[in-house]
Amino acid sequence: MNGRPLADEIRPTSLDDVVGQQQILGPNGVLRRIIQGGNIPNMVFYGPSGTGKTTVANIIASQTNKALHRLNATTASISDIKDIIADVDTLLAPNGVLLYLDEIQYFNKKQQQSLLEFMENGKITVIASTTENPYFYVYNAVLSRSTVFEFKPVTAEEVQPAVRRAVALMAEQRGVEIDCPPEVVAHIARACGGDVRKAVNSVELQVNAAQPTGGKITLTLEDAELLAQHSAMRYDRAGDDHFDTASALMKSIRGSDPDAALHYLARLLEAGDMVTAIRRILCSASEDVGMAYPQAAAIVNACVENANMLGLPEARLPLAQAVVLLATAPKSNSVYKGISAAMSDVAAGRTGDYPRHLQNVHADSTGMEREQGYRYPHDYPNHWVEQQYLPDALQGRTYYEYGENKTEQAAKAYWAKIKNKKE
């Protein structure tokens, strides 16, 4: 054994061996065709870790005979880039330089701009990788000179061959038979969450932890479950996963799918992010259920209070109750639409003066409110009297439209009867 991580030992050297990414590396994939053509543009590889970004960059460098330099933006500086540029047109890089810049989102604007001159004159080919959305984290000047390729998490089925190759390589290195039952292979592949490197590392850990019996190592499901118990989920509280999971939770509630809503709630809670779950649940009670079931807001608030008092893991129960309630409740966005329309008018300066009879009068106790002409609704039948409330400039403006649900339609019929308005 040479001390290198197993993930590096098993790294594919041809496109045919890359796990997943068939959408860009398949037989007719556009990235495969670009690589085979040999005219490599500047590129940005975007996707989760362990999905083949570094592997593909290595293959490109090998197939184009370019000198490969790797930098990680978390530790690299402009001087490191200048040192690499110095190799251009020398015997150290007769066919040019391919710079693989990992985690480019950690380069500031000045550092990213230092690449532009060399990207434009073709002296180096830059392949930048990022786990974050490049359209938010990579500066436009770099993006406009690059082609973006998205690397997607690989499926459990696609990971299984990599797991078996890892087992076979370790058996060869150790000179011992390693038995990895199908259920263990399947669990490792499933638990890695689409990260091939994580799956291979799991194999290495299990083999190193196993005790040979009769010259044979057997990998067990119990060890696989223990070593991979939290690895299946991707979550970064400051990255795309945070916002994607929160968005998926709220959209599943809005879409009345309690199963999906519980799934995304579980992902947030597994990451310990109860705050984000609570914020989305409270918001959905008013935005998506609203007046179709007004009591939902109070019930959800009670569930949230219970969750905060209990803390995790018990908090999962009242939060799950809130999610199921909202997902299965009738839906109405009339409140959301109403306040959005009102705020849009205010932001655009469409306001106008207050009607005189609505203004505050500091001498109310002297009876001056009567001089305003204000009519006190509780003095009239059904606690209502017709009078102007909107400013003159907004007379006739409608913000709230009754939703097509039983609760709001009942309220609509009630007020139509009182106000003597015909349907």
NUNUSE-994445 format. One record per residue (C-alpha): residue number from 1; residue in one letter; chain; x, y, z. Coordinates in nm, 4 decimals. Layout:
<recs>
    i  aa  ch         u         v         w
  NUM   A   A         X         Y         Z
...
</recs>
This chain:
<recs>
    i  aa  ch         u         v         w
    1   M   A    0.0000    0.0000    0.0000
    2   N   A    0.1305    0.3463   -0.0881
    3   G   A   -0.0663    0.5563    0.1607
    4   R   A   -0.2834    0.7289   -0.0996
    5   P   A   -0.6564    0.7495   -0.0197
    6   L   A   -0.8552    0.4736   -0.1845
    7   A   A   -1.0694    0.7358   -0.3606
    8   D   A   -0.7575    0.8576   -0.5456
    9   E   A   -0.6436    0.5050   -0.6227
   10   I   A   -0.9758    0.4162   -0.7817
   11   R   A   -1.0264    0.7452   -0.9677
   12   P   A   -1.1291    0.6712   -1.3310
   13   T   A   -0.8832    0.7482   -1.6099
   14   S   A   -1.1341    0.7402   -1.8967
   15   L   A   -1.4733    0.8951   -1.9539
   16   D   A   -1.6323    0.5501   -1.9849
   17   D   A   -1.5479    0.4763   -1.6211
   18   V   A   -1.6860    0.7995   -1.4758
   19   V   A   -1.9835    0.7279   -1.2510
   20   G   A   -2.3037    0.9041   -1.3554
   21   Q   A   -2.3215    1.2346   -1.5488
   22   Q   A   -2.4671    1.0643   -1.8542
   23   Q   A   -2.6485    1.3872   -1.9439
   24   I   A   -2.3130    1.5449   -2.0356
   25   L   A   -2.0730    1.2480   -2.0633
   26   G   A   -2.2955    0.9865   -2.2256
   27   P   A   -2.2317    0.8589   -2.5807
   28   N   A   -2.3730    1.1788   -2.7298
   29   G   A   -2.3138    1.4091   -2.4330
   30   V   A   -2.1968    1.7569   -2.5261
   31   L   A   -1.9033    1.7590   -2.2816
   32   R   A   -1.7829    1.4214   -2.4101
   33   R   A   -1.7933    1.5548   -2.7668
   34   I   A   -1.5995    1.8657   -2.6654
   35   I   A   -1.3319    1.6573   -2.4916
   36   Q   A   -1.3032    1.4181   -2.7840
   37   G   A   -1.2713    1.7139   -3.0222
   38   G   A   -0.9632    1.8307   -2.8336
   39   N   A   -1.0488    2.2017   -2.8470
   40   I   A   -1.1118    2.2607   -2.4772
   41   P   A   -1.2767    2.5896   -2.3772
   42   N   A   -1.2631    2.7537   -2.0370
   43   M   A   -1.5263    2.5814   -1.8245
   44   V   A   -1.7023    2.5959   -1.4905
   45   F   A   -1.8047    2.2637   -1.3365
   46   Y   A   -2.0944    2.3113   -1.0959
   47   G   A   -2.2288    2.0421   -0.8672
   48   P   A   -2.2028    1.8654   -0.5292
   49   S   A   -1.8781    1.7158   -0.4095
   50   G   A   -1.7908    1.3621   -0.5127
   51   T   A   -1.9706    1.3766   -0.8483
   52   G   A   -1.6663    1.3598   -1.0782
   53   K   A   -1.5628    1.7219   -1.1385
   54   T   A   -1.1972    1.6683   -1.0479
   55   T   A   -1.1892    1.3316   -1.2224
   56   V   A   -1.3108    1.4790   -1.5515
   57   A   A   -1.0568    1.7621   -1.5275
   58   N   A   -0.7789    1.5039   -1.4844
   59   I   A   -0.9030    1.3095   -1.7871
   60   I   A   -0.9134    1.6275   -1.9975
   61   A   A   -0.5552    1.7141   -1.9025
   62   S   A   -0.4407    1.3620   -1.9855
   63   Q   A   -0.6174    1.3430   -2.3223
   64   T   A   -0.4973    1.6882   -2.4336
   65   N   A   -0.1411    1.6412   -2.3021
   66   K   A   -0.1617    1.9682   -2.1123
   67   A   A    0.0304    2.0298   -1.7918
   68   L   A   -0.2251    2.0081   -1.5132
   69   H   A   -0.2017    2.2479   -1.2211
   70   R   A   -0.4478    2.2277   -0.9357
   71   L   A   -0.5303    2.5096   -0.6965
   72   N   A   -0.7896    2.5333   -0.4236
   73   A   A   -0.9356    2.8805   -0.3910
   74   T   A   -0.9644    2.8444   -0.0144
   75   T   A   -0.5849    2.8636    0.0181
   76   A   A   -0.4494    2.9894   -0.3186
   77   S   A   -0.3425    3.3456   -0.3959
   78   I   A   -0.2729    3.5576   -0.7035
   79   S   A    0.0977    3.4761   -0.6691
   80   D   A    0.0147    3.1057   -0.7081
   81   I   A   -0.1577    3.1840   -1.0378
   82   K   A    0.1423    3.3894   -1.1539
   83   D   A    0.3734    3.0974   -1.0748
   84   I   A    0.1616    2.8739   -1.2970
   85   I   A    0.1580    3.1303   -1.5778
   86   A   A    0.5373    3.1293   -1.5674
   87   D   A    0.5327    2.7687   -1.6935
   88   V   A    0.3524    2.8690   -2.0134
   89   D   A    0.5635    2.8392   -2.3299
   90   T   A    0.8352    2.6501   -2.1447
   91   L   A    0.9526    2.2901   -2.1581
   92   L   A    0.7444    2.2314   -1.8456
   93   A   A    0.4250    2.2869   -2.0453
   94   P   A    0.4925    2.2376   -2.4171
   95   N   A    0.1243    2.1821   -2.4962
   96   G   A   -0.0108    2.4507   -2.2682
   97   V   A   -0.1428    2.4620   -1.9146
   98   L   A   -0.4734    2.3441   -1.7763
   99   L   A   -0.5510    2.5143   -1.4463
  100   Y   A   -0.8068    2.3347   -1.2329
  101   L   A   -0.9315    2.5839   -0.9758
  102   D   A   -1.1396    2.4139   -0.7105
  103   E   A   -1.3990    2.6054   -0.5037
  104   I   A   -1.3710    2.9206   -0.7155
  105   Q   A   -1.6464    3.0833   -0.5088
  106   Y   A   -1.3823    3.1543   -0.2430
  107   F   A   -1.1830    3.3771   -0.4804
  108   N   A   -1.2733    3.7436   -0.4454
  109   K   A   -1.3403    3.9666   -0.7442
  110   K   A   -0.9785    4.0796   -0.7826
  111   Q   A   -0.8509    3.7225   -0.7693
  112   Q   A   -1.1028    3.6048   -1.0276
  113   Q   A   -1.0216    3.9008   -1.2523
  114   S   A   -0.6542    3.8056   -1.2453
  115   L   A   -0.7480    3.5039   -1.4569
  116   L   A   -0.9144    3.7031   -1.7356
  117   E   A   -0.6083    3.8125   -1.9323
  118   F   A   -0.4808    3.4571   -1.9645
  119   M   A   -0.8236    3.3109   -2.0346
  120   E   A   -0.8628    3.5533   -2.3254
  121   N   A   -0.5226    3.5008   -2.4883
  122   G   A   -0.5509    3.1234   -2.4641
  123   K   A   -0.2250    3.0718   -2.2775
  124   I   A   -0.4024    2.8695   -2.0127
  125   T   A   -0.7259    2.6752   -2.0071
  126   V   A   -0.9178    2.7276   -1.6859
  127   I   A   -1.1561    2.4693   -1.5443
  128   A   A   -1.3114    2.6099   -1.2303
  129   S   A   -1.5304    2.4024   -1.0029
  130   T   A   -1.7824    2.5083   -0.7431
  131   T   A   -2.0429    2.3473   -0.5242
  132   E   A   -2.2450    2.6708   -0.5260
  133   N   A   -2.4561    2.8236   -0.8008
  134   P   A   -2.1969    2.9862   -1.0316
  135   Y   A   -2.4423    3.2505   -1.1452
  136   F   A   -2.4362    3.3859   -0.7903
  137   Y   A   -2.0757    3.3202   -0.6893
  138   V   A   -1.8679    3.3548   -1.0069
  139   Y   A   -1.8201    3.7039   -1.1506
  140   N   A   -1.9842    3.7802   -1.4822
  141   A   A   -1.6552    3.8538   -1.6566
  142   V   A   -1.5344    3.4995   -1.5815
  143   L   A   -1.8698    3.3402   -1.6606
  144   S   A   -1.8932    3.5165   -1.9972
  145   R   A   -1.5638    3.3552   -2.0998
  146   S   A   -1.6599    3.0087   -1.9778
  147   T   A   -1.9026    2.7285   -2.0495
  148   V   A   -2.0938    2.6033   -1.7462
  149   F   A   -2.1585    2.2301   -1.7010
  150   E   A   -2.3733    2.0990   -1.4157
  151   F   A   -2.2704    1.7765   -1.2429
  152   K   A   -2.5644    1.6061   -1.0731
  153   P   A   -2.5652    1.3720   -0.7718
  154   V   A   -2.5324    1.0154   -0.8917
  155   T   A   -2.7982    0.7565   -0.8177
  156   A   A   -2.7472    0.4668   -0.5787
  157   E   A   -2.7558    0.2245   -0.8719
  158   E   A   -2.4774    0.4165   -1.0463
  159   V   A   -2.2623    0.4138   -0.7310
  160   Q   A   -2.2774    0.0366   -0.6779
  161   P   A   -2.0148   -0.0516   -0.9432
  162   A   A   -1.7753    0.1978   -0.7811
  163   V   A   -1.8315    0.0305   -0.4438
  164   R   A   -1.7539   -0.3110   -0.5917
  165   R   A   -1.4399   -0.1750   -0.7630
  166   A   A   -1.3261   -0.0287   -0.4315
  167   V   A   -1.3725   -0.3646   -0.2581
  168   A   A   -1.1831   -0.5451   -0.5338
  169   L   A   -0.8934   -0.2962   -0.5211
  170   M   A   -0.8587   -0.3252   -0.1443
  171   A   A   -0.8667   -0.7047   -0.1692
  172   E   A   -0.5853   -0.6867   -0.4243
  173   Q   A   -0.3807   -0.4445   -0.2156
  174   R   A   -0.4167   -0.6486    0.1018
  175   G   A   -0.3859   -0.9861   -0.0651
  176   V   A   -0.6953   -1.1118    0.1154
  177   E   A   -1.0438   -1.2134    0.0101
  178   I   A   -1.3083   -0.9547    0.0965
  179   D   A   -1.6721   -1.0564    0.1008
  180   C   A   -1.9111   -0.7636    0.0539
  181   P   A   -2.2696   -0.8973    0.0391
  182   P   A   -2.5136   -0.7315   -0.2041
  183   E   A   -2.7129   -0.5733    0.0796
  184   V   A   -2.3954   -0.4043    0.2083
  185   V   A   -2.3065   -0.2762   -0.1393
  186   A   A   -2.6598   -0.1418   -0.1775
  187   H   A   -2.6560    0.0309    0.1616
  188   I   A   -2.3211    0.2003    0.1049
  189   A   A   -2.4327    0.3206   -0.2361
  190   R   A   -2.7609    0.4497   -0.1012
  191   A   A   -2.6162    0.6104    0.2117
  192   C   A   -2.3490    0.8136    0.0321
  193   G   A   -2.6087    1.0640   -0.0913
  194   G   A   -2.4787    1.0717   -0.4475
  195   D   A   -2.1165    1.1304   -0.3408
  196   V   A   -1.8950    0.8599   -0.4926
  197   R   A   -1.5933    0.9649   -0.2891
  198   K   A   -1.7931    0.9230    0.0292
  199   A   A   -1.8965    0.5720   -0.0755
  200   V   A   -1.5386    0.4695   -0.1516
  201   N   A   -1.4184    0.6166    0.1789
  202   S   A   -1.6855    0.4141    0.3577
  203   V   A   -1.5526    0.0962    0.1984
  204   E   A   -1.1989    0.1835    0.3064
  205   L   A   -1.3094    0.2513    0.6642
  206   Q   A   -1.5013   -0.0739    0.6900
  207   V   A   -1.2166   -0.2824    0.5495
  208   N   A   -0.9673   -0.1164    0.7861
  209   A   A   -1.2001   -0.1766    1.0821
  210   A   A   -1.2785   -0.5392    0.9957
  211   Q   A   -1.1027   -0.8325    1.1602
  212   P   A   -0.9992   -1.1117    0.9172
  213   T   A   -1.1395   -1.4521    0.9983
  214   G   A   -0.9755   -1.7523    0.8372
  215   G   A   -0.7870   -1.5258    0.5942
  216   K   A   -1.1090   -1.3588    0.4842
  217   I   A   -1.2705   -1.0216    0.5588
  218   T   A   -1.6476   -0.9921    0.5619
  219   L   A   -1.8112   -0.6517    0.5508
  220   T   A   -2.1319   -0.6402    0.7531
  221   L   A   -2.4492   -0.4390    0.7176
  222   E   A   -2.4209   -0.3373    1.0836
  223   D   A   -2.0835   -0.1704    1.0243
  224   A   A   -2.2087   -0.0102    0.7034
  225   E   A   -2.5050    0.1420    0.8843
  226   L   A   -2.2887    0.2684    1.1683
  227   L   A   -2.0268    0.4316    0.9467
  228   A   A   -2.2759    0.5880    0.7068
  229   Q   A   -2.5576    0.6815    0.9441
  230   H   A   -2.5502    1.0545    0.8630
  231   S   A   -2.3760    1.0610    0.5281
  232   A   A   -2.6725    1.0244    0.2962
  233   M   A   -2.7870    1.3837    0.3252
  234   R   A   -2.6285    1.6923    0.1756
  235   Y   A   -2.6921    2.0108    0.3668
  236   D   A   -2.5026    2.3364    0.4000
  237   R   A   -2.6740    2.6046    0.6034
  238   A   A   -2.5040    2.8778    0.4016
  239   G   A   -2.5346    2.7206    0.0581
  240   D   A   -2.7816    2.6149   -0.2083
  241   D   A   -2.8923    2.3047   -0.0149
  242   H   A   -3.0275    2.5206    0.2658
  243   F   A   -3.2451    2.7280    0.0355
  244   D   A   -3.3443    2.4344   -0.1856
  245   T   A   -3.4622    2.2249    0.1091
  246   A   A   -3.6533    2.5130    0.2652
  247   S   A   -3.8117    2.5957   -0.0696
  248   A   A   -3.9044    2.2330   -0.1321
  249   L   A   -4.0723    2.2110    0.2091
  250   M   A   -4.2908    2.5146    0.1504
  251   K   A   -4.3778    2.4222   -0.2070
  252   S   A   -4.4744    2.0702   -0.0992
  253   I   A   -4.7067    2.2144    0.1655
  254   R   A   -4.8508    2.4536   -0.0930
  255   G   A   -4.8940    2.1624   -0.3322
  256   S   A   -5.0890    1.9660   -0.0666
  257   D   A   -4.8416    1.6752   -0.0645
  258   P   A   -4.7988    1.5729    0.3012
  259   D   A   -4.5525    1.2948    0.2165
  260   A   A   -4.3107    1.5260    0.0363
  261   A   A   -4.3565    1.7932    0.3032
  262   L   A   -4.2638    1.5462    0.5774
  263   H   A   -3.9607    1.4353    0.3755
  264   Y   A   -3.8187    1.7860    0.3480
  265   L   A   -3.9036    1.8614    0.7102
  266   A   A   -3.7055    1.5497    0.8043
  267   R   A   -3.4068    1.6746    0.6031
  268   L   A   -3.4109    2.0072    0.7828
  269   L   A   -3.4452    1.8447    1.1240
  270   E   A   -3.1752    1.5868    1.0515
  271   A   A   -2.9433    1.8803    0.9820
  272   G   A   -3.0517    2.0377    1.3103
  273   D   A   -3.2034    2.3333    1.1287
  274   M   A   -3.5284    2.3646    1.3204
  275   V   A   -3.5316    2.7449    1.2819
  276   T   A   -3.5668    2.7315    0.9024
  277   A   A   -3.8420    2.4700    0.9283
  278   I   A   -4.0352    2.6834    1.1766
  279   R   A   -4.0050    2.9982    0.9669
  280   R   A   -4.1386    2.8248    0.6562
  281   I   A   -4.4219    2.6534    0.8445
  282   L   A   -4.5380    2.9756    1.0090
  283   C   A   -4.5222    3.1596    0.6788
  284   S   A   -4.7153    2.8905    0.4933
  285   A   A   -5.0002    2.9050    0.7449
  286   S   A   -5.0840    3.2572    0.6269
  287   E   A   -4.9480    3.2551    0.2724
  288   D   A   -5.0848    2.9236    0.1459
  289   V   A   -5.3741    2.8314    0.3758
  290   G   A   -5.4785    3.1746    0.4915
  291   M   A   -5.8487    3.2475    0.5011
  292   A   A   -5.9451    2.9031    0.3730
  293   Y   A   -5.8780    2.7752    0.7255
  294   P   A   -5.7919    3.0746    0.9485
  295   Q   A   -5.7593    2.8561    1.2601
  296   A   A   -5.4527    2.6905    1.1040
  297   A   A   -5.2347    2.9862    1.2023
  298   A   A   -5.3213    2.9481    1.5703
  299   I   A   -5.2798    2.5707    1.5659
  300   V   A   -4.9451    2.5922    1.3856
  301   N   A   -4.8243    2.8572    1.6283
  302   A   A   -4.9134    2.6249    1.9180
  303   C   A   -4.7200    2.3414    1.7508
  304   V   A   -4.4191    2.5692    1.7090
  305   E   A   -4.4326    2.6732    2.0749
  306   N   A   -4.4448    2.3084    2.1767
  307   A   A   -4.1480    2.2309    1.9513
  308   N   A   -3.9420    2.5124    2.1013
  309   M   A   -4.0205    2.3910    2.4510
  310   L   A   -3.9382    2.0291    2.3701
  311   G   A   -3.6312    2.0757    2.1532
  312   L   A   -3.5028    1.8081    1.9189
  313   P   A   -3.5555    1.5196    1.8758
  314   E   A   -3.9045    1.5372    2.0342
  315   A   A   -3.9773    1.8643    1.8496
  316   R   A   -4.0161    1.6627    1.5321
  317   L   A   -4.3636    1.5535    1.6460
  318   P   A   -4.5443    1.8901    1.6804
  319   L   A   -4.3625    2.0203    1.3716
  320   A   A   -4.4720    1.7157    1.1738
  321   Q   A   -4.8262    1.7728    1.2995
  322   A   A   -4.8119    2.1318    1.1748
  323   V   A   -4.6774    2.0242    0.8365
  324   V   A   -4.9424    1.7575    0.7859
  325   L   A   -5.2156    2.0007    0.8932
  326   L   A   -5.1018    2.2637    0.6442
  327   A   A   -5.0442    2.0176    0.3605
  328   T   A   -5.3924    1.8674    0.3978
  329   A   A   -5.5771    2.1931    0.4676
  330   P   A   -5.7784    2.3774    0.2002
  331   K   A   -5.5670    2.6413    0.0301
  332   S   A   -5.6108    3.0121   -0.0347
  333   N   A   -5.3537    3.2765   -0.1228
  334   S   A   -5.6035    3.5624   -0.1062
  335   V   A   -5.4240    3.7148    0.1941
  336   Y   A   -5.0879    3.6964    0.0175
  337   K   A   -5.2254    3.8489   -0.3012
  338   G   A   -5.4087    4.1201   -0.1119
  339   I   A   -5.1147    4.2465    0.0918
  340   S   A   -4.8792    4.2142   -0.2072
  341   A   A   -5.1073    4.4336   -0.4196
  342   A   A   -5.1465    4.6889   -0.1387
  343   M   A   -4.7700    4.7073   -0.0760
  344   S   A   -4.7049    4.7393   -0.4488
  345   D   A   -4.9274    5.0495   -0.4601
  346   V   A   -4.7622    5.1997   -0.1531
  347   A   A   -4.4115    5.1323   -0.2884
  348   A   A   -4.5087    5.2982   -0.6155
  349   G   A   -4.6288    5.6085   -0.4331
  350   R   A   -4.9988    5.5443   -0.4950
  351   T   A   -5.1298    5.6588   -0.1567
  352   G   A   -5.3201    5.9882   -0.1313
  353   D   A   -5.4509    6.1761    0.1737
  354   Y   A   -5.6460    6.0069    0.4481
  355   P   A   -6.0200    6.0669    0.4295
  356   R   A   -6.0972    6.3427    0.6804
  357   H   A   -6.3289    6.1260    0.8830
  358   L   A   -6.0562    5.8640    0.9374
  359   Q   A   -5.7953    6.1021    1.0723
  360   N   A   -5.6964    6.0951    1.4355
  361   V   A   -5.8273    6.3894    1.6384
  362   H   A   -5.6395    6.4654    1.9581
  363   A   A   -5.9444    6.6295    2.1136
  364   D   A   -6.1648    6.3228    2.0775
  365   S   A   -6.2816    6.3622    2.4350
  366   T   A   -6.4422    6.6959    2.3460
  367   G   A   -6.6622    6.5367    2.0834
  368   M   A   -6.4753    6.6782    1.7842
  369   E   A   -6.4814    6.3340    1.6213
  370   R   A   -6.8424    6.4055    1.5274
  371   E   A   -6.7298    6.7103    1.3319
  372   Q   A   -6.5137    6.4810    1.1218
  373   G   A   -6.8186    6.3054    0.9927
  374   Y   A   -6.6936    5.9660    1.1060
  375   R   A   -6.9690    5.7087    1.1404
  376   Y   A   -6.9138    5.4594    1.4223
  377   P   A   -7.0083    5.1185    1.2669
  378   H   A   -7.1214    4.9701    1.5970
  379   D   A   -7.3981    5.2263    1.6154
  380   Y   A   -7.5600    5.0789    1.3034
  381   P   A   -7.7448    4.7538    1.2265
  382   N   A   -7.5124    4.4563    1.1751
  383   H   A   -7.2246    4.6786    1.2911
  384   W   A   -7.1763    4.8234    0.9462
  385   V   A   -7.2408    5.1528    0.7708
  386   E   A   -7.1330    5.2606    0.4284
  387   Q   A   -6.8580    5.5215    0.4197
  388   Q   A   -6.5281    5.5864    0.2421
  389   Y   A   -6.2137    5.4291    0.3830
  390   L   A   -5.9589    5.4325    0.0978
  391   P   A   -5.7969    5.7634    0.0000
  392   D   A   -5.9637    5.9513   -0.2851
  393   A   A   -5.6811    5.8532   -0.5192
  394   L   A   -5.7521    5.4846   -0.4619
  395   Q   A   -6.1307    5.4789   -0.4543
  396   G   A   -6.2611    5.1556   -0.6052
  397   R   A   -5.9262    4.9778   -0.5736
  398   T   A   -5.9692    4.6103   -0.4773
  399   Y   A   -5.6874    4.4275   -0.3010
  400   Y   A   -5.8643    4.1368   -0.1374
  401   E   A   -6.0542    3.8876   -0.3527
  402   Y   A   -6.2481    3.6129   -0.1774
  403   G   A   -6.1016    3.2699   -0.2402
  404   E   A   -6.3013    2.9843   -0.3872
  405   N   A   -6.3281    2.7913   -0.0620
  406   K   A   -6.6136    2.7346    0.1827
  407   T   A   -6.4867    2.9677    0.4537
  408   E   A   -6.4230    3.2679    0.2319
  409   Q   A   -6.7328    3.2127    0.0231
  410   A   A   -6.9404    3.2082    0.3425
  411   A   A   -6.7866    3.5393    0.4460
  412   K   A   -6.8509    3.6791    0.1001
  413   A   A   -7.2175    3.5778    0.1124
  414   Y   A   -7.2533    3.7242    0.4620
  415   W   A   -7.1240    4.0658    0.3627
  416   A   A   -7.3063    4.0667    0.0338
  417   K   A   -7.6321    4.0219    0.2231
  418   I   A   -7.5524    4.2961    0.4724
  419   K   A   -7.4235    4.5414    0.2149
  420   N   A   -7.7164    4.4629   -0.0171
  421   K   A   -7.4805    4.3739   -0.3017
  422   K   A   -7.5888    4.1317   -0.5665
  423   E   A   -7.3729    3.8333   -0.6551
</recs>
